Amino acid sequence: MDAGLSRGYNFAEPDLINHLAETLTRSGDNLASFLNKLSEDETLQNRLRLIKTAEGIVAVASQSGFFFSASDLIRHFAETLLHAEDPQVVILFDALGWDFRSLLWALKLAA
């Protein structure tokens, strides 16, 4: 079940992918093109479900002819979190399966 639908919201994972593509603000055209392709390509979506790092996503994207940096991807995701509506922010956060101790450590390092 999609993360959004399981929480009672009326949008599903493809809608979140579309939202990411539509809110692209700082990244290059390759990342925008990749996100648009991702919203339409279920095979690509399935390949990325196994990936756990930004570099892994970049590697899969480059195999499909899309070239952008891990930092472009991360910045875009961070900007999406900052500008999304509250329900979308919660779903995006929850969908990543955060390890709470790791998150606290990362937040401490960033402070």
C-alpha positions in Angstrom: 0.0 0.0 0.0 1.3 3.5 -0.8 2.5 5.6 2.1 0.0 8.4 1.4 -3.0 6.1 1.1 -2.2 4.1 4.2 -2.3 7.4 6.2 -5.7 8.4 4.8 -4.4 11.0 2.4 -5.8 11.1 -1.1 -2.5 11.0 -3.0 -0.2 8.0 -3.6 3.4 7.4 -4.4 3.1 8.4 -8.1 1.6 11.7 -7.0 4.6 12.4 -4.7 7.0 11.6 -7.6 5.0 14.1 -9.7 5.2 16.6 -6.9 9.0 16.2 -6.7 9.2 16.7 -10.5 7.0 19.8 -10.4 8.7 21.5 -7.6 12.2 21.2 -9.0 13.9 24.5 -8.2 17.7 24.3 -8.1 18.7 21.2 -10.0 19.5 20.9 -13.7 17.3 19.8 -16.5 18.7 16.2 -16.3 17.2 15.8 -12.8 13.9 17.2 -13.9 13.9 14.9 -16.9 14.8 11.9 -14.7 12.0 12.7 -12.2 9.5 13.1 -15.1 10.6 9.7 -16.5 10.4 8.2 -13.1 6.8 9.3 -12.7 5.9 7.3 -15.9 8.3 4.3 -15.7 7.2 1.6 -13.3 10.3 -0.5 -14.1 12.6 2.3 -13.1 10.5 2.9 -9.9 11.0 -0.7 -9.0 14.8 -0.6 -9.6 15.0 2.5 -7.3 13.1 0.8 -4.5 16.2 -1.2 -3.8 18.5 1.8 -3.6 19.5 3.1 -0.2 21.8 6.1 -1.1 21.8 9.2 -3.2 24.8 7.9 -5.1 22.9 4.7 -5.9 20.1 6.8 -7.4 22.6 8.8 -9.4 24.1 5.5 -10.7 20.7 4.1 -11.8 19.9 7.5 -13.4 23.1 7.5 -15.3 22.5 4.0 -16.6 19.2 5.5 -18.1 21.0 8.5 -19.6 20.3 11.1 -16.9 23.3 12.8 -15.4 23.1 14.9 -12.2 25.0 14.9 -8.9 23.9 13.3 -5.6 24.1 16.8 -4.0 21.6 18.1 -6.7 19.2 15.3 -5.8 19.6 15.9 -2.0 19.1 19.7 -2.3 16.0 19.2 -4.4 14.6 16.8 -1.8 15.4 19.2 1.0 13.7 22.1 -0.9 10.7 19.9 -1.5 10.4 19.2 2.2 10.7 22.9 3.0 8.0 23.9 0.5 5.5 21.0 0.5 2.2 21.0 2.4 2.2 19.4 5.8 0.7 16.0 4.9 3.2 15.6 2.0 6.1 16.5 4.3 5.1 13.8 6.8 4.6 11.2 4.1 8.0 11.9 2.5 9.7 11.7 5.9 7.9 8.5 6.9 8.4 6.8 3.5 12.2 6.9 4.0 12.0 4.6 7.0 14.2 6.7 9.2 16.2 5.1 12.0 15.4 7.6 14.8 18.9 7.3 16.5 20.6 7.9 13.1 18.4 10.9 12.5 19.2 12.4 15.8 22.9 11.9 15.2 22.6 13.5 11.8 20.7 16.5 13.2 23.3 16.8 16.0 26.1 16.9 13.4 24.3 19.5 11.3 23.8 21.8 14.3 
